[in-house]
Amino acid sequence: MNSPARFPTDFVWGASTAAYQVEGATTEDGRGPSVWDTFCAVPGNVLDGDNGDQAADHYHRYNDDLDLIADLGLGSYRFSIAWPRIQPTGSGKANQKGLDFYRRLVDGLVERGIQPMATLFHWDLPQALQDRGGWENRDTAERFAEYAEICFDALEIRDWLTINEPKTVVDCGYREGQHAPGFKDDARAFVACHHLLLAHGLASRVLHERHAGRRIGPALNLHPTYPADDTPEALEAARHQDGLENRLYLDPIFKGSYPEDTLRWISERGPMADHILDGDLAVINEPIDMLGVQYYTPIFVDAKGERVFLHERTQAEWLEVYPEGFHDILMRVQRDYPGVPMIITENGLPTEDVPGPDGRVRDERRITFLRDHLAAMHRAMEEGARVEGYHVWSLLDNFEWAQGYSQRFGIVYVDYSTQKRTPKDSALWYRDVVKSGELR
Ligand code: GBH
């Protein structure tokens, strides 16, 4: 009892960010506008009218941030590449200054002995592509593969992630409208879904054709779904929810087919099926080399299929604290979709941090959350889940999409008036875990 959980010596510890959430400098060095610039400009879309114009100013402060990552002893930094920096209008020749920024970032990581992990798309679609239909237009998937090829050839990075959370683009961007491009239309949402998955497959093929020895995979936010009571209706609702949350993305990628029940439900709401052309599923089924798993919250549903919250809540209304769900989803993926290693690409929570008079940020709640989730992950690993690494969301406090700057997910506090960084207590705690390789 109570022996510390030890992680394998080659376990990779890291932290994640995303371009629009941390970089700022949205008009510098030739960056074109993205759908998030457009979305933020509409009053009412983002809390307090916030936007990513400055964010955490990572575009200018990346060197200090790299020192911070090194000081924490991390072995991996997951960041995203802003497509509109590379192709300001979403197609055609590369913008050299945009590529140079990521070259400097990667060089800085390598010099410090930190592995770069790059996400190609973390939601900042070039606005020019949105003007031509965005993800509803099949051509966007082709453009994505072209953009990916530019990045693969220009940047010396082994590990790549294609699309960050296609499910969130579908649900928040196209079904519920709280993210760019802000639609509320199921019919359009699932057409976009197919093209996002197609984009993932096309880009993965390009990498495999051009760069042996590198690895690629999607970054999926997976939600273990549970019935909130033991009625057959709740059980059925949980299975349906699992289709929309997990199988809709995992099945085509791992098995080359959409889940029948989910596709039937979608087909009652729109024309997704008409957009699945011969050969598409084989493209989406391109073998992946690793699976990025992001875990935040379980989803419990009642007999009516409504989400109910049964555990501790957080400042993020969608996030209930349930470490057991992390264990469950890892075991489930290992059982139903075996074959590739999993890398945890995001896990975390927002806390209402205020620096004390001494400047210290005492985010005890984050320490508890991280400890409990790492313990659950460790238990899954002992039971056979192949997990190679873990990235906390996030390195820095940042632009939390529709919630603007009101929710802080960082292990490092950012004072947005001075851009001063202060590692929170959780960062110091994490540093010890990383250094010792064990949870005490
Ligand atoms: C991840 O999404 C993202 O990859 C990351 O960029 C993000 O910062 C992080 O999690 C924390 O949220 O505010 O009412 O519009 C996790 C899934 C989907 C959860 C969008 C919040 C929006 C709720 N997220 N959802 S709302």
Boltz pocket constraint, residues with backbone or C-beta under 6 A from the ligand:
constraints:
  - pocket:
      binder: B
      contacts: [[A, 18], [A, 21], [A, 164], [A, 165], [A, 168], [A, 172], [A, 178], [A, 179], [A, 221], [A, 296], [A, 318], [A, 346], [A, 393], [A, 399], [A, 400], [A, 401], [A, 402], [A, 403], [A, 409]]
      max_distance: 6.0
